[in-house]
Amino acid sequence: MIIKNFNVYFFFTLLIGVSALGFMLIKPFVGAIFIAALIAVIFSRPYNFLLKKIHSAPVTSAIMLVIVMITLFIPILFIGGLVFNEMSNIVIESSVDSSNIQLFIQKFTDMFIQGPLANSLLNSIKTYIHGPEFSNAIKDIANTSVVFIQTIYKSIVNSSISIFVMFFSLFYFFIDGKKFVKYVMYLSPMKDIHEQKLINEFISMTRATLKGTVVIGSIQGIIGGIAFGVAGVASPVLWMIIMIVLGIIPAIGAGLIIFPAAVVMLILGNVWQGIFLFVTGFFVSTIDNFLRPKLVGRDTQMHSLVVFFATIGGLKLFGLMGFIFGPIIAALMIAMWKIYAWEFKEQLQKFNA
């Protein structure tokens, strides 16, 4: 029995198998590598500008790593610290304001201890403590605590490794990113003109979507948080984080929080605070119309409805990072369909005539 093109089948089977094993090696770091590639695309213009001035790719890439760290991660750590302080203040204030509840609980327990049920309950507790159920319960609690501590430790270690992998990958993406893209274009059987169009559309849509959602949503949330602080709303930093998240999602925005807060202020009799929040909410809701054209510029924009479903679907599929992955996948999909419409334009016109 002779199998035609046996060597070709064997080669591609081996190629697919080895590629699958290679993917398994980098699978734990795919998210970090993807984020590094995305950051390299977003900061490509500053990198090219510095490269023309410095004329050294490794030095320029190292400088860009510092810029990325200052631009992205230091604000995140700063906001995280503010949120932690807010949560601590809430816990402290709750413990101070709950003194009346504590007095009520203390009186109730004193009355209960003096009652007839106290002795029987205490005897039951003593029996339970000296029995095997209590020791088993203690063992279960200890095992659960150990597992919980191990989970936290693994999460910290994995996060640290992912951040290291991301910066390590970003360093080489800045230097050799264009070479890598050209090599992928060489391996792809698609026409170079289609590949270049796909890359340009993908980069343009990704840049426009991120600038039009993340940046504008962050600006809206920060303005809303400052307004809450001025109006005397409790925990303005926590509300700021919530408004940033809502501002990233299209058609929702920070106004969903600001306008109800303004109504509550007016109901409580805080007139100027309520009016101030109403004005702020109107400004935040309309700031998108002014900032988006300047931020997005000539980049290709996706329809707001597509961005909305891509963001919600991304959050559901990928968790917190879904608000980035979702729109990027949608941008890639739309770019592919544009290439299809462009390549088969004549056939589509003939079928639709």
Secondary structure, DSSP 4 states (H G I P E B T S, - for coil): ---TTHHHHHHHHHHHHHHHHHHHHHGGGHHHHHHHHHHHHHTHHHHHHHHHHH--HHHHHHHHHHHHIIIIIHHHHHHHHHHHHHHHHHHHHHHHHTHHHHHHHHHHHHHHHTSTHHHHHHHHHHHHHHSHHHHHHHHHHHHHHHHHHHHHHHHHHHHHHHHHHHHHHHHHHHHHHHHHHHHHHHHS-S-HHHHHHHHHHHHHHHHHHHIIIIIHHHHHHHHHHHHHHHHT-S-HHHHHHHHHHHHHSTTT-THHHHHHHHHHHHHTT-HHHHHHHHHHHHHHHHHHHHHHHHHHTTSPPPPHHHHHHHHHHHHHHHGGGHHHHHHHHHHHHHHHHHHHHHHTHHHHHHHH-
